[in-house]
Amino acid sequence: LRKLPKYQQWLNIYGVQSGKAIVFGPKLAEGGQAEIFEADDCSKSLGSHFSYVLKVYKKGYSLKGLKSQWPDGVLSSHKYIVTGVQGGMVLEDDRFAFLLRRCDIDLWKIIEIAKENNSPLWKENGRPLKEFRGYNTTRSGRRPGCCMPVFSDECAQSIMLKIACDMLSLHNINVLHRDLKTSNILCNDFDIDQIGQTRRITMHLADYESSIGVSGTGFWRAPEILQQVKEGKSRIEFTKEADVYAYAMTCYEILTGCIPFEGRKGIQYDDVLNGERPPLPDYIPAWVKDLLHRCWHQIPSERPSFRVIPEEIKAHGTQLYSVVLEEPNKAKTSWISEDAPLFNDVGFI
């Protein structure tokens, strides 16, 4: 297959040159479709300082069958695309593999670590936010169904902006993610000790390179997707608007540290079909609430596009309150001016 011209066009689309040795390291993980291995010596052969992994599809998957799962835009070079996919290749045993940049952690795991460490450390009027707002927390962590801010406003809104911009890049080349959530956002450069106050986050979207036929996860799925699942349709019709709905649920995770409808017993898909959504805590700014309400609107055509969402975040992102940042050995007041640029120096890559 590697010699067939019609495949060669998209086997080397990401610039991985034939003849470059990529040595398999230890297996890191395994899913239903593929196994993840360290790619030893790959950084040196590619002239890069990044670490890499190989996502190797299991035997039994034909190349033609795999190609049918890949959105066309993923198989095209695009200078604005933000992706961890570095290349595609057929291995000596005829299995196909994606070469991916390795990341340390996913965004949901970062949120979990923050909760375990009883984060955030942000205060308002000298009192911890979780106490000031009356959050029902314990020394060991939160009780089920209890939401609390994990990140500062500035950091949370910056993450929301980054994800929206990356989703715009996908939609610009007609690629749908189909399974957007914090566990599918991979990250590096988080300082766990200063979580919630970090100003540098290296992150990118993941798990969309084989998204054809994927219909999302649980309550991240839009009502129109849940309706198709309920009707037992064999082929789910997914749209950009459904990605926007999942984005709203992803933002809910970022803003509250909760998964959608966490702690709700008996919640059913029919409740979502009837218009129910997770409650938004009082500490979330009004403009953010309004944005999320529109993003998870029952009617798909009423949801804003990813061309609109980043502009709204940029327009409102300077409206932050003054907070006291408590660090391990000191506390200092951080005043955020309404005129200060919020996103110029966040340090996203």
Phi, psi and omega in degrees: 000328182295342183266352183280125183304323185292338176268330185301328182302319184250004172280331183246022188296336184264008174089013175282115186279140175295145180095347176281121184286128174237115186263131178290131172258199180297152175284131184261327184198166178212136176237190181294325183266323194212167174245149180248125180238150167295145176252090183291146176063009184287323182300317181293316183292333179266358181066038184232154176266359180278158171265155185226160172228161175248125172264103188256118179287143186289159178297146183107342175272117176284154179298321179296319179294320178295318181300328180292343179269350185265124175302142183303323182296330179293334182266021179231141177289135181211119190291342182261355185289138177255110188211152174266358181281120182258339182182169175226145183203155171262127182278172183297332178269014176071012170277149179266146180221141167263138171265122186236145171294135181276135175242156186282329194196157173260164188295324179295322178296322176299318178298318180296318179298319179299319180292320178297327180273011180059035175283157012269170177259006183286146181232157173228129183056033175080001181242144179302139181304320184295333176273319182300321181271358177079027180292141185273078184249160175240172181298325183274353180146197184269149171282155183305137176083002182263128182256148176206152180290131178267322181247160170296161176306314184300313182291316181299315181292328178292320176295317177302319180295315181300314181296317180298319179294320179293322177293324175299319178300319178294311183295331178296334177251021174061038173255127174263139179285309176078349180210049182285129176191167186295331180287350175254022174240113186265144189224154168225171170065024171274129173270102187299326180294333182247028183300139185095340179242000183299145176241015177221119180223120172262118186210153174207158178291149181221164171067035172244357186289344176231051193268348181299127181093349178280140183238018174090188185232127169039233185277006169281347183278139181291157180306320181293334175283316178299324179296319178293322176296316180299323180281355177073028180294135182284333179235114183276128176274111183255149183225169175299325180296328177292326173297322179296319177300313179297327176299318179299318178293326176294318176297323177301318176300314183295320186279333187242342186075011180246154167275157182305127178065026177301133178083356179272111178278137175081004178295134183236161178301327180299329178297319177293320178298333179269007173104002181284142178224161178298142178289143179259124182299159183296333185286347179285130181304148184301321182291329177290317176302315180299318179297314180294320179300322179285325180291328178255028178302145181298326182266117185306320184292344179274353181278140178290155178273169177286356170279331182271320188303311180301323181294324178292319179295318179297322183292327184256351192294347180272355183274073180249152176270162177284141183226162172255122181264115180265115178258168185307319186243000182200165175230141179218153178271131180244108181265123181257111181286144177295338180268352184284135176293131183269324192255001182288329189236025182291329175090021176293147174244000000 
